[in-house]
Amino acid sequence: MTTTAAPSGIARTASALRRLYFIRFAFAIVWAVVAITTAKEINPLTVTLFVLYPLFDVGAAVYDLRSSRTTGSPALLYVNIAVSLLTAIGLGAAAASGIPAMLRVWGAWAIVAGLVQLIVAVPRRKMGGQWPMIVSGGISVLAGGSFIAGASADHPALTNAAGYAVPGAVFFLIAAIRLGRAAKGN
């Protein structure tokens, strides 16, 4: 009689994160394509899209928390949930003030979310697939600063903020692929 061992906590977490990263990749690509085409001006669709992105991040952080319980849920994910919820509200309110206000809120969120992503990924690197998350977190911090600075430009635009999702999506895809070995328990 042959029995199959249950996957370890790390393998289960890696498998769940892998699924999450593939979903985040697909969402970010679709979101970026739609947002880039509508982000030329503030309109109801643009505002909805910009509010939706941090709300999706909330859902992803909740899934991450639930999936990583066996390996220790990073408390910083709770910070990410709170900041992303506040960002969604802030973006909705900032839209009434114009593109510069939206860029400042988006930039502040990119900085905080990037720091959280980087700090959460560092202890997870033993699992595999986390170097892309570390790099992506660092890039997010820098991008956030550029969005805040760009808000003071003569003609600020949301298109760069919309394009910000594309490199993040690529990093999620790379991380998902790299997590394959850990998800199989190797």
Residue, then its C-alpha position, 0 to 999 in steps of 0.5 A: m500500500t502506497t501513501t502520499a504524504a500531505p504537503s508541508g506547510i511551506a509547500r501549501t503556502a508556496s502553492a497558494l502564493r503561486r496561484l495568487y501571483f498568477i491571478r495578480f499577474a492577469f489582473a494587473i495586465v488587464w487593469a493596466v491595458v484598460a487604465i492606460t486607455t482611459a487615464k488621459e483624464i478623470n472620468p468615472l471609469t478612470v476613478t473606478l479603475f484607480v479605486l479598484y486596484p488597491l481594493f484588489d490588493v486588499g483581497a490579495a492580502v487577505y488571501d495571502l494571510r489565510s494561505s500563509r497561516t501555517t508558515g506564520s502570517p506576516a503582521l505587515l499584511y494587516v498594515n497593507i490591508a489598512v493602507s490599501l483600504l484608506t488608499a481606495i477611499g483617498l483616491g475616490a476623494a482625491a478625484a474631486s481635486g484633480i490628477p495631482a491629488m490622485l497622483r499624490v495618493w497613488g504615490a504614497w500608497a505605492i511607497v507603503a505597499g512597496l515597503v510592505q511587499l519587500i519586508v514580507a518577501v525577505p523572510r519568505r525567500k527561503m521558500g523560493g520565488q521571492w527575489p522578484m517580490i523583493v525587487s518589485g517592492g523596491i521599484s514600487v517605493l521608487a515609483g511612488g516617489s516619482f508619482i508624488a514628484g510628477a504631481s507637481a509637473d506642468h501637465p500631470a498625467l495618470t498614464n504613468a501611474a496606470g503603467y506602473a502595474v505592468p512591471g509589477a505584473v511581470f514580477f508576479l509572473i516570474a515569482a509564480i513560475r519560480l515558486g513551482r518547485a516549492a509548491k511541489g514540495n521540492 
